[in-house]
């Protein structure tokens, strides 16, 4: 694991592995779905690689975004401890109840604002829906497929508008988001086609490469950063499959994939 300190950036993102990404926006350091445990079994899931940088390398954070807390590939033990050190955690309402302070729960289409450190006003975090499995999957009492999952849209004056999908597998949901938020500059898509044989007959629980390309086309984002496509045994599509799918769709110019721990610029 690379423990080099991740130097602050003006407006950029780096994917550390699995779903974990670090975003520097508006002078704030933001981490999504922190997972820092070492490789090994986690219940019925198996982690095959650790992150490119550990908690110490990430340093103090202003905001942690957690799409859902029920699966260890999105929030593991060290990730939970790390989240507790943040000034603020935003997640779904059920997850916030389980996690406790400093977590605040946001239902889809609810928002939360926090002051930026660059003097540019506020950063707005909008919670958006996500479907963690097939669109026709059985839904629980709260209307969720598999479990409660939320995505997020980050925006602010002079900043790029950034969509983080969480473990969403639904193009219909992406269409709804694009209608309500028509000017998304960058999209971070969980695109590893996660599959668990005992769930939904092994159908994908997150976007595969072709649906990630379709989501990119729907959103019209100029920058698409894939995440959550390696580091766990239940991912069935990796970097090569994502690159092929975007090439097939004629969308290679918007795709941004770099080695984990490398920064990618996010432009407004």
C-alpha positions as CSV (number, residue, x, y, z in Angstrom):
1,X,0.0,0.0,0.0
2,X,1.2,3.5,-0.9
3,X,1.2,5.6,2.2
4,X,2.4,8.8,0.5
5,X,0.4,11.7,1.7
6,X,-2.3,12.8,-0.8
7,X,-1.4,16.5,-1.3
8,X,-4.4,18.9,-1.5
9,X,-5.6,19.7,-5.0
10,X,-7.6,22.6,-6.3
11,X,-10.3,20.6,-8.0
12,X,-9.6,17.0,-8.6
13,X,-10.5,13.4,-7.8
14,X,-8.5,10.2,-7.1
15,X,-9.9,6.7,-6.8
16,X,-8.1,4.6,-4.2
17,X,-9.7,1.3,-5.1
18,X,-13.0,-0.4,-4.7
19,X,-15.6,2.4,-4.2
20,X,-13.3,4.8,-2.3
21,X,-12.6,8.1,-3.9
22,X,-11.1,11.3,-2.6
23,X,-12.4,14.6,-4.0
24,X,-10.9,18.0,-3.4
25,X,-13.6,20.6,-4.1
26,X,-14.0,24.2,-2.9
27,X,-11.1,23.8,-0.4
28,X,-12.9,20.7,1.1
29,X,-11.6,17.2,1.3
30,X,-14.4,14.7,0.6
31,X,-14.2,10.9,0.8
32,X,-16.8,8.6,-0.7
33,X,-17.5,5.1,0.6
34,X,-14.3,4.6,2.7
35,X,-12.8,1.1,2.7
36,X,-9.4,0.7,4.2
37,X,-9.3,-2.9,5.5
38,X,-6.7,-5.3,4.3
39,X,-7.6,-8.0,1.7
40,X,-9.4,-11.1,3.0
41,X,-12.8,-12.5,3.6
42,X,-15.6,-10.2,4.8
43,X,-18.6,-12.4,5.4
44,X,-19.8,-13.8,2.0
45,X,-17.6,-11.3,0.2
46,X,-13.9,-11.4,-0.4
47,X,-11.6,-8.4,-0.7
48,X,-8.7,-9.1,-3.1
49,X,-6.7,-5.8,-2.9
50,X,-6.3,-3.0,-0.5
51,X,-6.5,0.7,-1.3
52,X,-3.8,2.7,-3.0
53,X,-3.5,5.0,0.1
54,X,-4.4,4.5,3.7
55,X,-6.2,6.7,6.2
56,X,-3.0,8.5,7.3
57,X,-2.3,9.4,3.6
58,X,-5.8,10.8,3.1
59,X,-5.5,12.9,6.3
60,X,-8.2,15.0,7.9
61,X,-11.5,15.2,5.9
62,X,-14.3,17.6,5.9
63,X,-17.0,15.3,4.6
64,X,-17.6,11.6,4.2
65,X,-20.3,10.3,1.8
66,X,-21.6,6.8,2.4
67,X,-23.9,5.4,-0.2
68,X,-24.9,2.5,2.1
69,X,-23.5,0.9,5.3
70,X,-24.8,-2.7,5.0
71,X,-22.2,-4.1,2.7
72,X,-18.5,-4.3,3.6
73,X,-17.3,-3.5,0.1
74,X,-18.8,0.0,0.6
75,X,-18.0,0.5,4.3
76,X,-15.6,-1.7,6.2
77,X,-14.4,-1.6,9.7
78,X,-11.5,0.8,9.2
79,X,-13.8,2.8,6.9
80,X,-16.3,3.2,9.8
81,X,-13.6,4.3,12.2
82,X,-12.3,6.8,9.6
83,X,-15.8,8.2,9.0
84,X,-16.2,8.9,12.7
85,X,-13.2,11.3,12.5
86,X,-14.9,13.5,9.9
87,X,-16.7,16.7,10.7
88,X,-19.7,15.4,8.8
89,X,-21.0,12.2,7.3
90,X,-23.9,12.2,4.8
91,X,-25.8,9.0,4.0
92,X,-29.3,7.6,3.8
93,X,-31.7,8.0,6.8
94,X,-31.6,4.3,7.9
95,X,-27.8,4.2,7.7
96,X,-27.5,7.5,9.6
97,X,-29.6,6.0,12.4
98,X,-27.3,3.0,12.6
99,X,-24.0,5.0,12.3
100,X,-24.9,7.8,14.8
101,X,-23.0,11.1,15.0
102,X,-21.6,12.7,12.9
103,X,-23.9,11.1,10.3
104,X,-26.9,13.0,8.9
105,X,-29.5,11.1,6.9
106,X,-30.7,12.4,3.6
107,X,-33.6,11.0,1.7
108,X,-33.5,11.2,-2.2
109,X,-33.9,14.8,-3.3
110,X,-33.1,16.3,0.1
111,X,-30.0,18.4,0.3
112,X,-27.4,19.7,2.8
113,X,-25.1,22.7,2.5
114,X,-21.7,23.2,4.2
115,X,-19.3,26.2,4.0
116,X,-16.4,25.9,1.6
117,X,-12.9,26.6,2.8
118,X,-11.9,28.5,-0.3
119,X,-14.3,31.4,0.5
120,X,-16.5,30.6,-2.5
121,X,-19.7,30.2,-0.5
122,X,-21.3,26.9,0.1
123,X,-21.1,23.4,-1.2
124,X,-24.5,21.8,-1.8
125,X,-24.8,18.0,-1.4
126,X,-28.0,16.6,-3.0
127,X,-29.0,13.1,-2.2
128,X,-30.3,11.2,-5.3
129,X,-31.9,7.8,-5.7
130,X,-30.1,4.5,-6.5
131,X,-31.3,1.0,-7.2
132,X,-28.9,-1.6,-6.0
133,X,-30.0,-4.4,-8.3
134,X,-32.3,-5.1,-11.2
135,X,-35.1,-2.6,-11.8
136,X,-37.7,-5.4,-11.4
137,X,-36.1,-6.7,-8.2
138,X,-38.3,-7.3,-5.2
139,X,-38.5,-4.2,-3.0
140,X,-38.6,-4.0,0.8
141,X,-41.0,-2.1,2.9
142,X,-39.2,1.2,2.2
143,X,-39.2,0.6,-1.5
144,X,-35.5,-0.4,-1.8
145,X,-34.0,-3.1,-4.0
146,X,-31.5,-5.1,-2.0
147,X,-31.1,-2.3,0.6
148,X,-31.2,1.5,1.1
149,X,-28.6,3.1,-1.2
150,X,-28.2,6.8,-2.1
151,X,-26.1,8.6,-4.6
152,X,-25.0,12.2,-4.4
153,X,-24.7,15.4,-6.5
154,X,-22.1,18.0,-5.4
155,X,-22.4,21.5,-6.6
156,X,-21.4,25.1,-5.9
157,X,-20.7,28.4,-7.5
158,X,-17.7,28.1,-9.8
159,X,-17.3,24.4,-9.1
160,X,-18.1,21.4,-11.4
161,X,-21.3,19.6,-10.7
162,X,-20.3,16.1,-9.7
163,X,-22.6,13.0,-9.6
164,X,-21.5,10.0,-7.5
165,X,-23.7,7.0,-8.4
166,X,-23.2,4.8,-5.4
167,X,-24.2,1.2,-6.2
168,X,-26.9,2.0,-8.7
169,X,-27.7,-0.4,-11.5
170,X,-30.7,1.4,-12.9
171,X,-30.6,3.5,-16.1
172,X,-34.1,4.6,-15.4
173,X,-32.8,6.2,-12.2
174,X,-30.0,7.9,-14.1
175,X,-32.6,9.3,-16.5
176,X,-34.6,10.7,-13.6
177,X,-31.5,12.3,-12.1
178,X,-30.5,13.9,-15.5
179,X,-34.0,15.4,-15.8
180,X,-33.8,17.0,-12.3
181,X,-30.1,17.9,-12.6
182,X,-29.5,18.7,-16.3
183,X,-26.0,20.1,-16.1
184,X,-23.8,17.4,-14.6
185,X,-20.1,18.1,-15.5
186,X,-18.5,14.9,-14.0
187,X,-19.9,11.5,-13.0
188,X,-18.3,8.9,-10.7
189,X,-19.9,5.6,-11.7
190,X,-19.7,2.4,-9.8
191,X,-19.1,0.2,-12.8
192,X,-17.8,-3.3,-11.9
193,X,-21.0,-5.3,-12.6
194,X,-21.1,-6.7,-9.0
195,X,-22.8,-10.1,-8.9
196,X,-23.7,-12.4,-6.0
197,X,-25.1,-15.7,-7.2
198,X,-27.7,-15.9,-4.4
199,X,-29.1,-12.4,-5.2
200,X,-31.4,-11.8,-8.2
201,X,-30.2,-14.9,-10.0
202,X,-26.8,-13.4,-10.3
203,X,-27.9,-10.4,-12.2
204,X,-25.7,-7.2,-11.8
205,X,-26.1,-5.2,-8.6
206,X,-24.2,-2.3,-10.0
207,X,-23.6,-0.9,-13.5
208,X,-21.7,-3.0,-16.0
209,X,-19.5,-1.3,-18.7
210,X,-22.2,-0.9,-21.3
211,X,-24.7,0.5,-18.8
212,X,-22.1,2.8,-17.5
213,X,-21.6,4.1,-21.0
214,X,-25.3,4.5,-21.4
215,X,-25.5,6.4,-18.1
216,X,-22.7,8.7,-19.4
217,X,-24.6,9.4,-22.6
218,X,-27.8,10.2,-20.7
219,X,-26.0,12.5,-18.3
220,X,-24.0,14.3,-20.9
221,X,-21.1,14.5,-18.5
222,X,-17.8,15.7,-20.0
223,X,-15.8,13.6,-17.5
224,X,-16.6,10.1,-16.4
225,X,-14.6,8.4,-13.7
226,X,-15.3,4.7,-13.0
227,X,-14.9,3.3,-9.5
228,X,-15.8,0.1,-7.7
229,X,-14.7,-2.2,-10.5
230,X,-11.8,-4.0,-8.8
231,X,-10.5,-5.1,-5.4
232,X,-13.3,-7.5,-4.7
233,X,-14.0,-11.0,-6.0
234,X,-17.7,-10.3,-6.8
235,X,-16.9,-7.7,-9.5
236,X,-17.3,-9.3,-12.9
237,X,-16.0,-6.5,-15.1
238,X,-12.8,-4.6,-14.8
239,X,-11.0,-1.7,-16.4
240,X,-10.6,-3.4,-19.8
241,X,-14.3,-4.2,-20.1
242,X,-15.2,-0.6,-19.2
243,X,-12.8,0.9,-21.7
244,X,-14.2,-1.5,-24.4
245,X,-17.8,-0.5,-23.6
246,X,-17.0,3.2,-23.8
247,X,-15.1,2.7,-27.1
248,X,-18.1,0.8,-28.5
249,X,-20.3,3.7,-27.6
250,X,-18.0,6.3,-29.0
251,X,-17.5,7.8,-25.6
252,X,-13.8,7.2,-25.0
253,X,-13.1,11.0,-25.0
254,X,-15.1,11.4,-21.7
255,X,-13.7,8.4,-19.9
256,X,-11.0,9.1,-17.3
257,X,-9.2,6.1,-15.8
258,X,-5.9,6.3,-14.1
259,X,-3.9,4.1,-11.7
260,X,-5.4,4.2,-8.2
261,X,-4.0,7.0,-6.2
262,X,-3.4,9.3,-9.2
263,X,-5.3,12.6,-9.4
264,X,-7.7,13.4,-12.2
265,X,-8.7,17.1,-12.8
266,X,-12.4,18.0,-12.5
267,X,-13.2,21.1,-14.5
268,X,-16.4,23.2,-14.1
